[in-house]
Amino acid sequence: MSSKAKRKKGDFPPEELRLRVQCQLQRLGPNELAEALRLGRNTVLGVAAGARCLQGTLALVRERLPGVEQGAEP
C-alpha cells in the first residue's frame, strides 16, 4: 500500500466552528441540523465531535451555519 493511501484525509475543524455546531445541535438536534445544513447526519456529528473533515465540508458548514444560527429555514 502506498504512503498516500495510508495518510489520514482532512483536517480537524477549528474549535470555534466545532462549538458553534455543538450549540446548534443542542438547539435543533442532529437530524434537523443536518437537514438545515444540507449535509449528512454523520458528517454534522463528526464536525461537532472534532473528527477529521475534508476542507470542502468545513467550507460548507462555515457558509451555511450563519443562516441556521439566525433561524432561517433550510
C-alpha positions as CSV (number, residue, x, y, z in Angstrom):
1,M,0.0,0.0,0.0
2,S,1.4,3.4,-0.9
3,S,2.1,6.0,1.8
4,K,-0.5,8.3,0.1
5,A,-3.2,5.7,0.7
6,K,-2.3,5.4,4.4
7,R,-2.4,9.2,5.0
8,K,-5.3,10.5,7.0
9,K,-7.5,12.7,4.9
10,G,-8.9,16.0,6.0
11,D,-8.3,18.4,8.9
12,F,-9.7,18.8,12.3
13,P,-12.4,21.5,12.5
14,P,-11.4,24.7,14.2
15,E,-12.6,24.9,17.8
16,E,-14.9,27.9,17.3
17,L,-16.7,26.1,14.4
18,R,-17.0,22.9,16.4
19,L,-18.5,24.8,19.4
20,R,-21.0,26.6,17.1
21,V,-22.1,23.3,15.6
22,Q,-22.5,21.8,19.1
23,C,-24.6,24.7,20.2
24,Q,-27.0,24.3,17.2
25,L,-27.1,20.5,17.8
26,Q,-28.4,21.1,21.3
27,R,-30.9,23.6,19.9
28,L,-32.2,21.6,16.9
29,G,-31.0,18.0,17.3
30,P,-28.8,16.1,14.8
31,N,-31.5,15.3,12.2
32,E,-32.9,18.8,11.9
33,L,-29.4,20.4,11.9
34,A,-28.2,18.1,9.2
35,E,-31.3,18.9,7.1
36,A,-30.8,22.7,7.6
37,L,-27.1,22.4,6.6
38,R,-27.9,20.1,3.7
39,L,-25.3,17.6,4.9
40,G,-25.4,14.1,6.2
41,R,-26.2,13.5,9.9
42,N,-22.9,11.6,10.5
43,T,-21.0,14.5,8.8
44,V,-22.6,17.1,11.2
45,L,-21.9,14.8,14.2
46,G,-18.3,14.4,13.1
47,V,-17.7,18.1,12.9
48,A,-19.3,18.6,16.3
49,A,-17.1,15.8,17.7
50,G,-13.9,17.3,16.2
51,A,-13.3,14.5,13.8
52,R,-11.2,15.0,10.6
53,C,-13.3,16.5,7.8
54,L,-12.5,17.5,4.3
55,Q,-11.8,21.1,3.6
56,G,-14.9,21.3,1.4
57,T,-17.1,20.1,4.2
58,L,-15.8,22.6,6.6
59,A,-16.3,25.3,4.0
60,L,-19.9,24.3,3.5
61,V,-20.5,24.3,7.3
62,R,-19.0,27.8,7.6
63,E,-21.1,29.1,4.7
64,R,-24.4,27.6,5.8
65,L,-24.2,27.8,9.6
66,P,-24.9,31.5,10.0
67,G,-28.3,31.1,8.3
68,V,-29.2,28.3,10.7
69,E,-28.0,30.4,13.7
70,Q,-30.2,33.3,12.6
71,G,-33.2,30.9,12.4
72,A,-33.5,30.8,8.6
73,E,-35.3,27.7,7.3
74,P,-33.4,25.3,5.0
